[in-house]
Amino acid sequence: MAADRERKAEPHECSCGARFELAYFDDRRGERAALPDELVDAACPACGKVRSLSLPAGAAKTLVAELSDHDPEEGEGG
């Protein structure tokens, strides 16, 4: 069923100023599509501060927090 899994990533910013992405797999298909979201605690990868967020059921098992390489205030030019 690995082919049915969709990796999602959401940008976040911590109060410490670190920008990071929370990535997880969303495998809500078929009967699982009706499952409600669940509240999950995720820690900032820079300072460890925990925040609660709502994710699809089961996504907490695959949750990964990664610091962002890209600064949205920087230009995209080259």
C-alpha positions in Angstrom: 0.0 0.0 0.0 3.1 2.2 0.0 2.1 3.6 -3.4 -1.1 5.1 -1.8 0.9 7.2 0.6 1.3 10.9 -0.2 4.1 12.8 1.5 3.0 16.3 2.6 5.2 19.1 4.0 3.9 22.2 5.8 6.1 25.2 6.6 6.2 26.5 10.2 8.1 29.2 12.1 8.9 28.9 15.8 9.0 31.8 18.2 12.8 31.3 18.4 12.9 32.4 14.7 13.7 29.1 13.2 11.9 28.1 10.0 11.2 24.5 9.5 9.0 22.0 7.6 6.9 19.3 9.2 6.7 16.4 6.8 4.5 13.4 7.1 2.8 10.7 5.0 -1.0 10.9 4.5 -2.4 7.5 3.6 -6.1 8.2 4.1 -7.6 6.2 1.3 -10.7 4.0 1.2 -12.1 3.4 4.7 -9.2 5.4 6.2 -10.4 8.5 4.4 -13.2 8.9 7.0 -10.8 9.0 10.0 -10.7 12.3 11.8 -7.6 14.4 12.3 -5.7 13.9 15.5 -3.8 16.4 17.7 -0.1 15.8 17.6 2.8 17.4 19.5 5.7 18.4 17.2 9.0 19.9 18.4 11.0 22.7 16.8 14.2 21.1 15.4 16.3 24.2 16.5 15.1 24.8 20.1 12.9 21.9 21.0 9.8 24.0 21.8 6.7 21.8 21.3 3.6 22.9 19.5 0.4 21.1 18.9 -1.1 20.7 15.5 -3.8 18.7 13.8 -2.7 16.0 11.4 -4.4 13.1 9.6 -4.9 10.0 11.7 -1.7 8.0 11.7 0.5 10.7 10.3 2.2 11.2 13.7 4.1 7.9 13.1 5.9 9.4 10.1 6.3 13.0 11.3 9.7 14.6 10.6 10.7 18.1 11.4 13.5 19.6 9.3 15.0 23.1 9.3 14.3 25.0 6.1 17.2 25.9 3.9 15.3 28.6 2.1 14.7 32.0 3.5 11.4 33.3 2.0 12.7 36.9 2.3 15.7 36.1 0.0 15.3 36.7 -3.7 15.0 33.8 -6.1 17.5 35.4 -8.6 20.8 33.9 -9.5 
